[in-house]
Amino acid sequence: MVPLSVLDLVPVADGSSATDALAHSTRLVKRADELGFTRYWVAEHHAMPGIASSSPPVLIAHLAGVTERIRVGSGGVMLPNHRPLVVAEQFGTLEALHPDRIDLGIGRAPGTDPKTAAALRGITAAQLGTPDDFPDQLVELASYFRGDADVLAVPARGNAPSLWLLGSSGYSAKVAGMLGLPFAFAHHFSAHNTLPALEMYREHFRPSAMLSEPYSMIAAAVFCADTDEAARDLALPSALQFLHLRLGNPRELPGPDEVAAFEWTDSARAFVEQRQADQIIGAPATVRAGVEELVARTGVDELMVTTATYRGEDRLRSYELLAEAVGMPRAVAAA
């Protein structure tokens, strides 16, 4: 089995707070460290009531400080929202504090709506359509860690984290390949693009000082419970939350009562069924088979798992069952 990792969006459940969500992420990262997961990444999203992860560097500092072994990183920092020099200084500091444990996953999407993206970047909404300089930003960022930029970035120079490029389309896949970077693909919300993007990444890969051959990872949504039926129940709140988002109504993760009372139209049900067809949902044996099939079909080197449940205890248990199901050594020893 390939290495398994955690992607945490820090979900906020209806009736709870961002403080509650962050406290649960603290418990989850500690358990992931004990179970033997390889990485624990947090996302960057803004102006979304149901996601409390808006500042990856701050959260990474906290999560790395309460764990011992697991790599902690961003999945990812949306580079167009930030100046590369600031990102380099932040992650150079993290790497200096936690040597060989920090990942810097870089994304291109804004992670929010146009109004908020403009506010983050200090520009007007009309300026969001200016030509894309993302590849130049990546090159600039890397130069600060190498120490050959015109500006000296301390403590970035000599304290480079592991740099990854994130994507949900062929564009980022091609850029990652051309720059010789490891590539992480968002299978959990762009599954139809997974295989074409991975093929494009491998086709355009050029060896670099960071990587001699292609190295890829995908993020997949996984819900594991004692039975297939219980797992399907766990997955429904997340599906309904995503449906609300697609309808222009971002909100907290709904509870089971709201899910039960929701009036499912044929189109809403079809949307959820299509989304869940790309997820791995079930009892441990079902999940293990799904994970093995996905890894074999994509040929990835690592798999990252994201899980959002209404109750934090269910999310924690889902990762525990997953670790046992795939035979992660630490999980098996503790079982």
ZAZAVO-244067 format. One record per residue (C-alpha): y negated, z, x negated. Coordinates in nm, 2 decimals, decimal comma. Example, Ala and Ser with C-alpha at 12.3 -4.5 7.8 and 13.67 -1.06 7.14 Angstrom:
2
{{0,45 0,78 -1,23}}
{{0,11 0,71 -1,37}}
//
This chain:
335
{{0,00 0,00 0,00}}
{{-0,35 -0,08 -0,12}}
{{-0,60 0,20 -0,17}}
{{-0,75 0,33 0,16}}
{{-1,11 0,44 0,21}}
{{-1,34 0,57 0,48}}
{{-1,65 0,40 0,63}}
{{-1,86 0,66 0,81}}
{{-2,13 0,55 1,05}}
{{-2,20 0,92 1,13}}
{{-2,15 0,87 1,51}}
{{-2,35 1,09 1,74}}
{{-2,17 1,18 2,06}}
{{-2,34 1,21 2,40}}
{{-2,45 1,57 2,45}}
{{-2,45 1,64 2,07}}
{{-2,71 1,59 1,80}}
{{-2,76 1,42 1,47}}
{{-2,72 1,77 1,31}}
{{-2,38 1,80 1,47}}
{{-2,28 1,45 1,35}}
{{-2,38 1,52 0,99}}
{{-2,19 1,85 1,00}}
{{-1,88 1,67 1,11}}
{{-1,92 1,41 0,84}}
{{-1,93 1,70 0,59}}
{{-1,59 1,83 0,72}}
{{-1,45 1,48 0,72}}
{{-1,54 1,39 0,36}}
{{-1,39 1,72 0,24}}
{{-1,06 1,63 0,43}}
{{-1,07 1,27 0,30}}
{{-1,10 1,41 -0,05}}
{{-0,80 1,64 0,00}}
{{-0,59 1,36 0,16}}
{{-0,64 1,12 -0,13}}
{{-0,87 0,85 0,02}}
{{-1,03 0,65 -0,26}}
{{-1,39 0,60 -0,13}}
{{-1,62 0,75 0,13}}
{{-1,91 0,52 0,23}}
{{-2,20 0,58 0,47}}
{{-2,40 0,31 0,64}}
{{-2,77 0,24 0,68}}
{{-2,88 0,20 1,04}}
{{-3,22 0,27 1,19}}
{{-3,35 0,35 1,54}}
{{-3,00 0,38 1,68}}
{{-2,94 0,70 1,89}}
{{-2,57 0,69 1,83}}
{{-2,58 0,67 1,45}}
{{-2,72 0,94 1,23}}
{{-2,68 0,76 0,90}}
{{-3,03 0,62 0,81}}
{{-3,07 0,74 0,45}}
{{-2,76 0,67 0,24}}
{{-2,89 0,81 -0,09}}
{{-2,97 1,15 0,06}}
{{-2,64 1,17 0,25}}
{{-2,44 1,05 -0,06}}
{{-2,60 1,33 -0,27}}
{{-2,49 1,59 -0,02}}
{{-2,13 1,45 0,03}}
{{-2,07 1,41 -0,34}}
{{-2,18 1,76 -0,39}}
{{-1,93 1,91 -0,15}}
{{-1,63 1,71 -0,29}}
{{-1,45 1,69 -0,62}}
{{-1,26 1,36 -0,66}}
{{-1,34 1,09 -0,40}}
{{-1,59 0,82 -0,48}}
{{-1,90 0,83 -0,25}}
{{-2,12 0,54 -0,18}}
{{-2,33 0,32 0,05}}
{{-2,18 0,08 0,30}}
{{-2,45 -0,01 0,25}}
{{-2,81 0,00 0,14}}
{{-2,99 -0,28 0,31}}
{{-3,17 -0,42 0,01}}
{{-3,44 -0,61 0,20}}
{{-3,56 -0,28 0,34}}
{{-3,62 -0,13 -0,01}}
{{-3,77 -0,21 -0,34}}
{{-3,49 -0,27 -0,60}}
{{-3,66 -0,04 -0,85}}
{{-3,65 0,25 -0,60}}
{{-3,28 0,18 -0,52}}
{{-3,20 0,17 -0,89}}
{{-3,37 0,50 -0,96}}
{{-3,20 0,67 -0,66}}
{{-2,85 0,55 -0,75}}
{{-2,90 0,60 -1,12}}
{{-2,98 0,96 -1,04}}
{{-2,67 0,99 -0,82}}
{{-2,45 0,84 -1,09}}
{{-2,60 1,08 -1,35}}
{{-2,53 1,38 -1,13}}
{{-2,18 1,26 -1,03}}
{{-2,05 1,04 -1,32}}
{{-1,80 0,77 -1,22}}
{{-1,80 0,87 -0,86}}
{{-2,08 0,66 -0,71}}
{{-2,06 0,32 -0,54}}
{{-2,37 0,12 -0,45}}
{{-2,28 -0,12 -0,17}}
{{-2,56 -0,36 -0,10}}
{{-2,62 -0,55 0,23}}
{{-2,86 -0,81 0,34}}
{{-2,90 -0,74 0,72}}
{{-3,18 -0,52 0,83}}
{{-2,96 -0,27 1,01}}
{{-3,20 -0,24 1,29}}
{{-3,43 -0,42 1,53}}
{{-3,71 -0,65 1,41}}
{{-3,99 -0,40 1,50}}
{{-3,82 -0,12 1,30}}
{{-3,74 -0,36 1,01}}
{{-4,10 -0,46 0,98}}
{{-4,21 -0,09 0,98}}
{{-3,95 -0,02 0,70}}
{{-4,08 -0,30 0,49}}
{{-4,45 -0,24 0,55}}
{{-4,50 -0,59 0,70}}
{{-4,57 -0,74 1,04}}
{{-4,29 -0,86 1,26}}
{{-4,41 -1,22 1,21}}
{{-4,35 -1,19 0,84}}
{{-3,98 -1,12 0,88}}
{{-3,91 -1,49 0,89}}
{{-4,04 -1,55 0,53}}
{{-3,80 -1,72 0,28}}
{{-3,50 -1,51 0,17}}
{{-3,52 -1,37 -0,18}}
{{-3,21 -1,16 -0,15}}
{{-3,03 -1,31 -0,45}}
{{-3,34 -1,25 -0,67}}
{{-3,35 -0,89 -0,54}}
{{-2,98 -0,84 -0,65}}
{{-3,05 -0,98 -0,99}}
{{-3,35 -0,76 -1,03}}
{{-3,15 -0,45 -0,92}}
{{-2,88 -0,51 -1,17}}
{{-3,13 -0,56 -1,45}}
{{-3,26 -0,20 -1,41}}
{{-2,91 -0,06 -1,46}}
{{-2,86 -0,28 -1,77}}
{{-3,20 -0,18 -1,91}}
{{-3,33 -0,53 -1,98}}
{{-3,59 -0,54 -1,70}}
{{-3,96 -0,54 -1,78}}
{{-3,99 -0,20 -1,62}}
{{-3,79 0,10 -1,76}}
{{-3,59 0,26 -1,48}}
{{-3,49 0,61 -1,56}}
{{-3,22 0,74 -1,51}}
{{-3,09 0,41 -1,39}}
{{-3,05 0,26 -1,74}}
{{-2,71 0,36 -1,87}}
{{-2,61 0,52 -1,54}}
{{-2,49 0,23 -1,33}}
{{-2,29 0,30 -1,02}}
{{-2,01 0,06 -0,91}}
{{-2,20 -0,23 -0,75}}
{{-2,06 -0,40 -0,44}}
{{-2,19 -0,68 -0,22}}
{{-2,13 -0,64 0,15}}
{{-2,13 -0,91 0,41}}
{{-2,02 -1,03 0,75}}
{{-2,06 -1,41 0,69}}
{{-1,99 -1,67 0,43}}
{{-2,34 -1,64 0,28}}
{{-2,29 -1,30 0,12}}
{{-1,93 -1,40 0,02}}
{{-2,06 -1,70 -0,17}}
{{-2,34 -1,49 -0,34}}
{{-2,09 -1,22 -0,44}}
{{-1,86 -1,48 -0,59}}
{{-2,13 -1,65 -0,78}}
{{-2,26 -1,32 -0,92}}
{{-1,91 -1,19 -1,01}}
{{-1,94 -0,89 -0,79}}
{{-1,67 -0,71 -0,58}}
{{-1,70 -0,81 -0,22}}
{{-1,66 -0,59 0,10}}
{{-1,64 -0,77 0,43}}
{{-1,72 -0,62 0,78}}
{{-1,40 -0,72 0,95}}
{{-1,47 -0,44 1,21}}
{{-1,74 -0,64 1,38}}
{{-1,70 -0,99 1,24}}
{{-1,33 -1,05 1,24}}
{{-1,35 -1,42 1,32}}
{{-1,53 -1,47 0,99}}
{{-1,29 -1,26 0,77}}
{{-1,05 -1,52 0,64}}
{{-1,32 -1,79 0,58}}
{{-1,55 -1,55 0,40}}
{{-1,27 -1,42 0,18}}
{{-1,17 -1,77 0,09}}
{{-1,53 -1,86 0,01}}
{{-1,57 -1,56 -0,21}}
{{-1,26 -1,64 -0,41}}
{{-1,35 -2,01 -0,43}}
{{-1,70 -1,94 -0,57}}
{{-1,60 -1,65 -0,79}}
{{-1,73 -1,66 -1,15}}
{{-1,63 -1,39 -1,40}}
{{-1,91 -1,15 -1,50}}
{{-1,97 -0,85 -1,72}}
{{-1,88 -0,64 -1,41}}
{{-1,56 -0,82 -1,30}}
{{-1,32 -1,06 -1,45}}
{{-1,15 -1,17 -1,13}}
{{-1,21 -1,15 -0,76}}
{{-1,18 -0,81 -0,60}}
{{-1,22 -0,77 -0,23}}
{{-1,21 -0,51 0,05}}
{{-1,25 -0,52 0,42}}
{{-1,35 -0,26 0,67}}
{{-1,14 -0,23 0,99}}
{{-1,16 -0,01 1,29}}
{{-0,85 0,21 1,32}}
{{-0,77 0,47 1,59}}
{{-0,45 0,67 1,54}}
{{-0,31 0,94 1,77}}
{{0,03 1,08 1,86}}
{{0,10 0,80 2,11}}
{{-0,02 0,45 2,16}}
{{-0,17 0,55 2,50}}
{{-0,36 0,84 2,35}}
{{-0,49 0,62 2,08}}
{{-0,61 0,36 2,34}}
{{-0,80 0,64 2,52}}
{{-0,96 0,75 2,18}}
{{-1,08 0,40 2,12}}
{{-1,25 0,34 2,46}}
{{-1,58 0,54 2,40}}
{{-1,65 0,33 2,09}}
{{-1,58 0,01 2,28}}
{{-1,81 0,11 2,56}}
{{-2,08 0,21 2,32}}
{{-2,06 -0,13 2,15}}
{{-2,08 -0,30 2,49}}
{{-2,40 -0,11 2,56}}
{{-2,54 -0,22 2,23}}
{{-2,46 -0,58 2,30}}
{{-2,64 -0,55 2,63}}
{{-2,95 -0,43 2,46}}
{{-2,90 -0,06 2,54}}
{{-2,81 0,13 2,22}}
{{-2,70 0,48 2,29}}
{{-2,49 0,78 2,19}}
{{-2,11 0,76 2,19}}
{{-2,01 0,82 2,56}}
{{-1,77 1,09 2,67}}
{{-1,45 1,05 2,86}}
{{-1,61 1,12 3,20}}
{{-1,86 0,84 3,15}}
{{-1,59 0,60 3,04}}
{{-1,38 0,69 3,34}}
{{-1,67 0,64 3,58}}
{{-1,79 0,31 3,42}}
{{-1,77 0,02 3,66}}
{{-1,58 -0,24 3,45}}
{{-1,67 -0,60 3,54}}
{{-1,43 -0,87 3,44}}
{{-1,67 -0,99 3,17}}
{{-1,71 -0,63 3,03}}
{{-1,33 -0,58 3,03}}
{{-1,28 -0,91 2,85}}
{{-1,54 -0,82 2,59}}
{{-1,37 -0,49 2,51}}
{{-1,02 -0,65 2,51}}
{{-1,14 -0,91 2,26}}
{{-1,30 -0,65 2,04}}
{{-1,00 -0,43 2,04}}
{{-0,77 -0,72 1,96}}
{{-0,92 -0,70 1,61}}
{{-0,88 -0,33 1,58}}
{{-0,57 -0,12 1,49}}
{{-0,49 0,12 1,77}}
{{-0,18 0,32 1,82}}
{{0,06 0,59 1,72}}
{{0,14 0,63 1,34}}
{{0,42 0,37 1,33}}
{{0,20 0,12 1,52}}
{{-0,09 0,18 1,30}}
{{0,12 0,15 0,98}}
{{0,25 -0,19 1,10}}
{{-0,10 -0,31 1,18}}
{{-0,24 -0,20 0,85}}
{{0,04 -0,37 0,66}}
{{-0,01 -0,69 0,86}}
{{-0,38 -0,70 0,81}}
{{-0,36 -0,64 0,43}}
{{-0,09 -0,91 0,40}}
{{-0,28 -1,16 0,61}}
{{-0,61 -1,11 0,42}}
{{-0,48 -1,05 0,07}}
{{-0,74 -0,78 0,00}}
{{-0,73 -0,53 -0,28}}
{{-0,85 -0,24 -0,07}}
{{-0,89 -0,14 0,29}}
{{-1,17 0,07 0,43}}
{{-1,12 0,24 0,77}}
{{-1,39 0,32 1,02}}
{{-1,32 0,54 1,32}}
{{-1,56 0,67 1,59}}
{{-1,43 0,91 1,86}}
{{-1,61 1,13 2,11}}
{{-1,46 1,45 1,97}}
{{-1,49 1,51 1,60}}
{{-1,15 1,68 1,59}}
{{-0,99 1,35 1,71}}
{{-1,16 1,15 1,44}}
{{-1,04 1,40 1,17}}
{{-0,69 1,39 1,31}}
{{-0,69 1,01 1,33}}
{{-0,75 0,99 0,95}}
{{-0,48 1,26 0,89}}
{{-0,22 1,07 1,09}}
{{-0,32 0,74 0,91}}
{{-0,28 0,90 0,57}}
{{0,07 1,03 0,66}}
{{0,17 0,70 0,83}}
{{0,10 0,49 0,52}}
{{0,25 0,74 0,28}}
{{-0,06 0,85 0,09}}
{{0,09 1,10 -0,17}}
{{-0,14 1,39 -0,10}}
{{-0,10 1,36 0,28}}
{{0,28 1,34 0,25}}
{{0,29 1,65 0,02}}
{{0,08 1,85 0,27}}
{{0,29 1,74 0,57}}
//
